[in-house]
Amino acid sequence: MSRTRAKSPPRLTRDAERLIALALGLNASGSLTEDRYWEAQMSALVAKLLENGNDAPIDGALDHLYQTNLGAYDTLIELVENESESLVAMQADHAWQALLVAAPIVAWSKYAIPSGAIDRDEAQVLRVQLQAHVLAEGARVTLVPYLYSIDQLPRHFSELRRLAAKLADSAIAQEPPKVDLARLPETANLLADTRFLVACAVVPRGGALFRWQEDASGHAGRAGSLEQWIAQARPTLAKLLPGCVFECLLPDAYYVNCRESDRRVRPFGIRAAVAFLENAMKVKPAELQAVVAGFGEERVDEYRISFSLPGDSEVAHGVVWPLYGREDESVHPGPLDEVVAQLTESGVTELKKLPGTFTPEYCEDCGAPLFANAEGEIVHAELPEEADTQAAHFH
């Protein structure tokens, strides 16, 4: 769910400048009392912009702070995400706190990973399990009867806020959600990908929203909720994802789970690539060579892993391992160690790590990322002509 950032941001609007000033103030705050002042000011402005569908000042402020003050950027993005995924909805004189919840399923398969509409009865089973094992006693919840790919999720903060508001009304009224699913974009066929269940939970304002908030063990209750969710929801999810190996994440707030799924899908991408090549090229993992190279503008933003036969300068397939947040090699084990560990676990024994940082390049025709071969040349990944193209239908 990474955001594309313009190198030369447009001129900042008055609202964008105000957001920047507020974020800088909050980031420099020395007390919780001062924090609350800045947060109230920022929340009011962000909520107004989102209600009006005006994302441009928010995006402009985020882009500016990302380049100039990462601390203030973190402060602002956290608040914007909160205002997008949560809101207070009124029903007569009663105030309800609503939160958009994502339940990611990280999957890989030799076949197409399904997405799309969920049968009404199966959606009801998942909704009941969510309410019984994840949400607090008395919480109301509505679940969209659709298995989303990341390409089909809302792309803008205001768009997500509208979805949260619509689903909150459905949850309060305890009615099926009224969401237009007919115009969602097509899903890209990937070897490994995430599918999302999207729901909205509401509780009387001030009440606990998740089951672990009511548990005397506090945070530790998350583990129990995840165990129950996996045990009870997995049979239904297995019907929705035939032929897939998958892992369920704990349903939680929308944005935190989008980020967590981005991280968790990365190992699946390597495992899926090795299995894919084993099937398409009729080779064993130990007969493959993997080349790992860091790509980025000023630092390593992602590792690109290319696969080929030993001694072959052509790259048969490639996988991108993006870095998120402040992931870097200053800690041990770092991201590169994790990449190497996944390759080793997948059976790849011939491995080359290229020094330095390469400039990210993409194919001008198809937009696919380009990869480094063993000689450090940046090339397009192409399956050899003798590969089983029927088995390689994802490439």
C-alpha positions in Angstrom: 0.0 0.0 0.0 2.9 2.3 -0.6 2.1 5.8 -1.9 3.7 7.2 -5.0 5.4 10.5 -4.3 6.0 13.3 -6.8 9.6 14.5 -7.0 8.5 18.1 -7.6 5.3 18.6 -5.5 2.9 21.3 -6.7 2.5 24.6 -4.9 1.0 24.1 -1.5 -2.6 25.3 -0.8 -3.5 27.2 2.3 -5.0 24.1 3.8 -1.9 22.1 3.1 0.3 24.7 4.7 -2.0 24.7 7.8 -1.7 20.9 8.0 2.1 21.1 7.8 2.2 23.7 10.6 -0.1 21.6 12.8 1.9 18.4 12.2 5.2 20.2 13.0 3.6 21.6 16.2 2.4 18.2 17.3 5.7 16.5 16.5 7.5 19.1 18.6 5.0 19.0 21.5 6.3 18.3 25.0 3.2 17.2 26.8 0.0 15.2 26.3 -2.0 18.4 27.0 -0.4 20.1 24.1 -0.7 17.0 22.0 -4.5 17.1 22.4 -4.7 20.7 21.3 -2.8 20.1 18.0 -4.7 16.8 17.4 -8.0 18.5 17.8 -7.1 21.2 15.3 -5.7 18.7 12.8 -8.6 16.3 13.2 -11.2 19.1 12.5 -9.4 20.2 9.3 -8.7 16.7 8.0 -12.3 15.6 8.6 -13.6 18.7 6.8 -11.4 18.0 3.8 -12.4 14.3 3.7 -16.1 15.1 4.0 -15.7 17.4 1.0 -13.7 14.8 -1.0 -10.7 17.1 -1.1 -7.6 15.0 -0.8 -5.2 17.3 -2.6 -4.2 19.4 0.4 -3.7 16.3 2.5 -1.6 14.6 -0.2 0.4 17.9 -0.7 1.2 18.2 3.0 2.2 14.5 3.3 4.5 14.8 0.2 6.1 17.9 1.6 6.7 16.4 5.1 7.9 13.1 3.7 10.8 15.0 2.1 11.4 17.5 4.9 10.4 16.0 8.3 9.7 12.3 8.7 8.6 12.7 12.3 5.9 15.2 11.4 5.0 13.0 8.4 4.4 10.1 10.7 2.3 12.3 12.9 0.1 13.5 10.1 -0.3 10.2 8.2 -1.4 8.5 11.5 -4.1 11.1 12.1 -5.3 11.1 8.4 -5.6 7.4 8.4 -7.5 7.4 11.6 -9.9 10.1 10.3 -10.4 8.0 7.1 -11.1 4.6 8.7 -13.0 5.7 11.8 -15.8 8.1 12.6 -18.6 8.9 15.0 -22.0 8.1 13.6 -25.3 9.3 15.1 -28.5 7.4 15.4 -31.2 9.6 17.0 -29.5 10.8 20.2 -27.0 7.9 20.3 -23.4 8.3 19.3 -21.7 5.2 17.8 -17.9 4.8 17.3 -17.3 3.1 14.0 -14.1 1.5 12.7 -13.3 0.0 9.3 -11.8 -3.4 9.8 -9.7 -5.4 7.3 -9.2 -9.2 7.6 -6.3 -10.0 5.2 -5.6 -13.4 3.8 -2.1 -13.8 2.3 -2.1 -16.5 -0.4 0.0 -18.1 -3.1 -1.0 -20.7 -5.7 -0.1 -22.3 -9.0 -3.5 -21.2 -10.2 -5.3 -17.9 -10.2 -5.9 -16.6 -6.7 -9.7 -16.0 -6.6 -11.4 -12.6 -5.8 -14.9 -11.4 -6.2 -18.4 -11.8 -4.7 -18.9 -14.1 -1.7 -22.1 -16.1 -1.4 -24.5 -14.6 1.1 -24.5 -17.6 3.4 -20.7 -17.8 3.5 -20.5 -14.0 4.1 -22.9 -14.4 7.0 -20.7 -17.2 8.5 -17.7 -15.0 8.3 -19.5 -12.1 9.8 -20.7 -14.2 12.7 -17.2 -15.5 13.4 -15.8 -12.0 13.3 -18.3 -10.8 15.8 -17.9 -13.9 18.1 -14.1 -14.1 18.2 -12.6 -10.7 17.4 -15.1 -8.0 18.3 -16.3 -6.9 21.7 -19.5 -8.2 23.3 -22.4 -6.2 21.9 -20.5 -4.7 19.0 -22.5 -4.5 15.8 -20.8 -5.4 12.5 -21.5 -5.5 8.8 -19.3 -7.3 6.3 -19.0 -6.6 2.6 -19.8 -9.9 0.7 -16.7 -9.5 -1.4 -13.1 -10.9 -1.5 -11.1 -7.8 -2.4 -7.7 -7.7 -4.1 -5.5 -4.8 -3.3 -6.3 -3.3 -6.7 -9.9 -3.1 -5.8 -9.6 -1.3 -2.4 -10.3 2.5 -2.2 -7.3 4.5 -3.5 -8.0 7.8 -1.7 -8.5 8.8 1.9 -11.9 10.5 1.2 -13.1 7.4 -0.8 -12.3 5.2 2.2 -14.0 7.6 4.6 -17.2 7.4 2.4 -17.1 3.6 2.5 -16.6 3.7 6.3 -19.6 6.0 6.8 -21.8 3.9 4.5 -20.9 0.7 6.3 -21.3 2.3 9.7 -24.9 3.2 8.9 -25.5 -0.5 7.8 -23.9 -1.8 11.0 -25.9 0.4 13.2 -29.2 -0.5 11.4 -28.1 -4.1 11.4 -28.8 -4.3 7.7 -26.8 -5.8 4.7 -24.3 -3.3 3.3 -25.3 -1.4 0.2 -22.1 -1.1 -1.7 -21.7 -0.9 -5.5 -19.3 -3.7 -6.4 -20.1 -3.8 -10.1 -17.5 -1.3 -11.2 -14.4 -2.5 -9.3 -11.2 -2.9 -11.4 -9.9 -6.2 -12.6 -7.5 -8.1 -10.4 -4.0 -8.7 -11.5 -2.9 -12.3 -11.6 0.1 -12.7 -9.3 1.8 -15.8 -7.9 1.4 -14.5 -4.4 -1.1 -11.8 -3.3 -3.4 -10.7 -0.5 -7.1 -10.9 -0.4 -9.1 -8.8 2.0 -12.4 -9.1 3.8 -13.7 -5.6 4.7 -16.1 -4.9 7.6 -17.2 -2.1 9.8 -17.7 -2.5 13.5 -19.7 0.0 15.7 -20.0 0.3 19.5 -21.6 2.9 21.7 -19.1 5.8 21.9 -16.5 5.1 24.6 -17.1 1.4 24.6 -14.6 -1.4 23.9 -14.4 -2.4 20.2 -12.3 -5.5 20.2 -12.6 -8.6 22.4 -9.1 -8.3 23.8 -10.0 -4.9 25.2 -12.4 -6.7 27.5 -10.0 -9.5 28.4 -8.2 -9.2 31.7 -5.0 -10.3 29.9 -5.2 -7.2 27.7 -3.0 -7.2 24.6 -2.3 -10.9 25.1 -5.9 -11.6 24.2 -5.0 -10.9 20.6 -3.4 -14.3 20.3 -6.5 -16.1 21.5 -8.7 -14.1 19.0 -6.4 -15.0 16.1 -6.4 -18.7 17.1 -10.2 -18.7 17.2 -10.5 -16.7 13.9 -8.2 -19.1 12.1 -10.0 -22.2 13.5 -13.5 -21.0 12.8 -13.1 -18.9 9.6 -10.5 -21.0 7.8 -12.9 -23.7 6.5 -15.1 -21.0 4.8 -12.0 -19.2 3.5 -10.7 -22.5 2.1 -13.8 -22.7 0.0 -13.2 -19.2 -1.3 -9.6 -19.9 -2.1 -9.4 -23.3 -3.7 -5.9 -24.5 -4.7 -4.3 -21.8 -2.5 -1.8 -22.0 0.3 -2.9 -19.1 2.6 -2.3 -17.5 6.0 -4.9 -15.5 8.0 -4.0 -12.3 9.8 -5.9 -11.1 12.8 -8.7 -8.8 11.7 -7.8 -5.3 12.8 -8.0 -1.6 11.8 -7.9 -1.1 8.1 -4.6 0.7 7.5 -2.5 -1.2 10.0 -3.6 -4.5 8.4 -3.0 -3.2 4.9 0.6 -2.5 5.9 1.0 -5.8 7.8 -0.3 -7.7 4.8 2.2 -6.0 2.6 5.0 -7.3 4.8 3.6 -10.7 5.2 3.1 -11.4 1.5 6.8 -11.0 0.7 8.0 -14.4 1.8 5.0 -16.0 -0.1 6.2 -14.2 -3.2 9.6 -16.0 -3.1 8.1 -19.4 -2.3 5.6 -19.0 -5.1 8.2 -18.0 -7.6 10.4 -21.0 -6.9 7.4 -23.4 -7.1 6.3 -21.6 -10.4 9.8 -22.1 -12.0 10.0 -25.6 -10.8 6.8 -26.4 -12.6 7.3 -24.3 -15.7 11.0 -25.1 -16.3 11.0 -28.6 -14.9 13.9 -27.9 -12.6 14.6 -28.4 -8.9 15.1 -25.4 -6.7 18.7 -26.3 -6.2 19.2 -26.0 -9.9 18.2 -22.3 -9.9 20.5 -19.4 -9.3 19.1 -16.3 -7.5 20.6 -12.8 -7.7 19.7 -10.3 -5.1 20.2 -6.6 -5.8 19.2 -3.5 -3.9 17.3 -0.8 -5.8 16.5 2.8 -4.8 17.1 6.5 -5.5 19.1 7.5 -2.5 19.0 4.3 -0.4 17.7 0.7 -0.9 13.9 0.9 -1.2 13.4 -2.6 -2.4 15.3 -5.8 -3.2 14.8 -7.3 -6.6 15.4 -11.1 -6.8 16.1 -12.6 -10.2 16.0 -16.3 -11.0 17.9 -18.0 -13.8 19.8 -21.2 -14.6 23.5 -21.1 -13.4 25.7 -19.5 -16.0 22.8 -18.0 -17.9 22.8 -14.2 -18.4 19.0 -14.3 -19.1 16.6 -13.8 -16.2 13.7 -16.2 -16.3 11.6 -14.6 -13.5 11.9 -11.9 -10.9 10.4 -11.0 -7.5 10.3 -7.6 -5.8 10.8 -7.4 -2.0 9.8 -3.8 -1.0 10.9 -2.2 2.2 8.5 -0.4 4.4 8.8 2.3 7.0 12.3 2.4 8.5 13.4 -1.1 7.5 17.1 -1.0 6.8 20.3 -3.0 7.3 21.3 -1.2 10.6 19.5 -4.0 12.6 20.4 -7.7 12.5 18.8 -9.7 11.1 17.9 -7.1 8.5 15.7 -7.3 5.3 18.5 -8.8 3.2 19.0 -11.6 5.8 15.3 -12.3 5.6 15.4 -12.5 1.8 18.3 -14.9 1.9 16.6 -17.0 4.6 13.5 -17.4 2.4 15.5 -18.4 -0.6 17.3 -21.0 1.4 14.1 -22.3 2.9 12.7 -22.6 -0.6 15.6 -24.8 -1.6 17.7 -22.3 -3.6 21.4 -22.9 -2.8 23.1 -20.9 -5.6 22.8 -17.3 -4.4 24.6 -14.1 -5.4 24.3 -10.7 -3.6 25.3 -7.7 -5.7 27.0 -4.8 -3.9 25.8 -1.2 -4.3 22.4 0.3 -5.0 20.8 0.2 -8.5 18.5 2.8 -9.9 15.0 1.4 -10.3 14.2 0.7 -14.0 11.0 -0.5 -15.6 10.1 -1.8 -19.1 8.9 1.1 -21.3 6.5 -1.2 -23.1 4.8 -3.2 -20.3 5.9 -1.3 -17.1 7.3 -4.4 -15.5 10.3 -3.9 -13.1 13.7 -4.9 -14.6 16.1 -7.1 -12.7 19.9 -7.5 -12.4 21.5 -10.7 -13.7 24.6 -12.3 -12.2 26.8 -9.8 -14.1 25.0 -6.8 -12.7 23.2 -6.0 -16.1 19.7 -4.7 -15.8 17.4 -6.9 -18.0 13.8 -7.9 -18.6 12.6 -11.2 -17.0 11.6 -13.6 -19.8 10.9 -17.3 -19.5 12.9 -19.4 -21.9 11.1 -20.6 -25.0 11.2 -24.3 -23.9 9.3 -23.4 -20.6 5.9 -24.9 -20.1 3.8 -21.9 -21.0 0.6 -23.5 -19.8 2.1 -23.9 -16.4 3.5 -20.4 -16.6 0.2 -18.6 -17.2 1.0 -16.0 -14.5 4.2 -14.7 -16.2 
